[in-house]
Amino acid sequence: MGIRIANFEIKNPIIAASGTFGYADEYEDFCDLSKIGAIVTKGITLEPRMGNDGDRIFETNCGMINRIGLENIGIERFVKEKIPLLKKKNITYILNTAGSTIEDYTKMAQIADKNGIEAIELNVSCPNVKSGCLEFGVDANSLYELVLDVRKNYNGCLIVKLTPNVTNIENLAQAVERAGADAISAINTLKGLGIKIDYINGKFYKKEVQGGLSGKCIKPVALSMVKRIRAVTKLPIIGMGGISCLSDLFEFVCAGADAFEIGTQNFTQCDVCNNLADELEKFIKTNGFKSWEDLKNEIKEIK
Ligand SMILES: Cc1cc2nc3c(=O)[nH]c(=O)nc-3n(C[C@H](O)[C@H](O)[C@H](O)COP(=O)(O)O)c2cc1C
């Protein structure tokens, strides 16, 4: 079941998505971390961040909206406190980084390189403060410059995570490939607004959360984005968005994905990544496929 992206090898294509699996050790009591291909850390920034005040999550039909605001301990503490833990427990991880300037991302890439971090996923859904706060991920030129600069400073496996909140995802995928990334992951959350109105004892009460929509409800959008990215690039694609079961994995393969991240489903089924790894292995064995690669190729041939 092993896969390889550039020099990064993982034991299976099941990866826990950023922001939904903490720094991994939080899940230790609930699932067998050794079975998961890799975990992506929550978004890490150069400096620690407290995240947003107020309501941070909102449950929707078949999904959720979050506005966590990148609460994290910062790269320095991550290196000092979390890497030794992850190493001790033999957990394969991908560092998810976020920043507001190219220099932020580059500095973190340099630190990652120095500390032997094998893979980085760039969260580019962050406002670029130097370009008037337009998100890096919505402008092909800024994205190209960002990825190029990180690439120059980082020798490990470089994955760029694309946002679906764009008109032309193809241009962005091509910019990422031209700049020298090793893989694309997609999709990040969709912009959404949750409003809940209660009427109690003759008075209205309102809860309103504007943030990123994720979970089962976004799967059709994610599949469409992965298919569009696949049409314009040869880079490996890590597909995500609403994955919860084996048939979802197969659908993402049909759209063009090579590996998978599982996010929101972890909140209601904390051993979903374990289960998917088990189920995939069982499917391969009981149906006579030679390997994950063999199964993947067969699914891609379905007419
Ligand atoms: C609570 C929460 C926090 C998230 N934080 C991050 C983050 O820090 N960095 C990032 O790249 N994506 C983050 N995401 C997006 C997920 O990694 C994933 O791209 C998205 O949720 C779609 O997958 P899903 O439908 O399986 O959840 C977050 C998602 C949720 C629900």
The ligand as a Gaussian input file, in Angstrom:
#p B3LYP/6-31G(d) Opt

LIG

0 1
 C      -11.518000      22.812000      12.109000
 C      -10.712000      22.823000      10.843000
 C       -9.448000      23.405000      10.838000
 C       -8.680000      23.434000       9.669000
 N       -7.431000      23.986000       9.695000
 C       -6.646000      23.946000       8.583000
 C       -5.315000      24.438000       8.619000
 O       -4.821000      24.889000       9.669000
 N       -4.585000      24.400000       7.474000
 C       -5.105000      23.891000       6.299000
 O       -4.407000      23.845000       5.295000
 N       -6.371000      23.393000       6.260000
 C       -7.139000      23.412000       7.355000
 N       -8.412000      22.892000       7.315000
 C       -8.938000      22.349000       6.046000
 C       -8.830000      20.816000       5.984000
 O       -7.506000      20.390000       6.112000
 C       -9.435000      20.275000       4.660000
 O       -8.746000      20.853000       3.582000
 C      -10.911000      20.606000       4.512000
 O      -11.577000      20.540000       5.741000
 C      -11.608000      19.669000       3.500000
 O      -11.549000      18.327000       3.896000
 P      -12.725000      17.609000       4.767000
 O      -14.025000      17.913000       4.065000
 O      -12.372000      16.149000       4.762000
 O      -12.681000      18.223000       6.107000
 C       -9.197000      22.862000       8.469000
 C      -10.464000      22.278000       8.483000
 C      -11.230000      22.250000       9.650000
 C      -12.580000      21.589000       9.622000

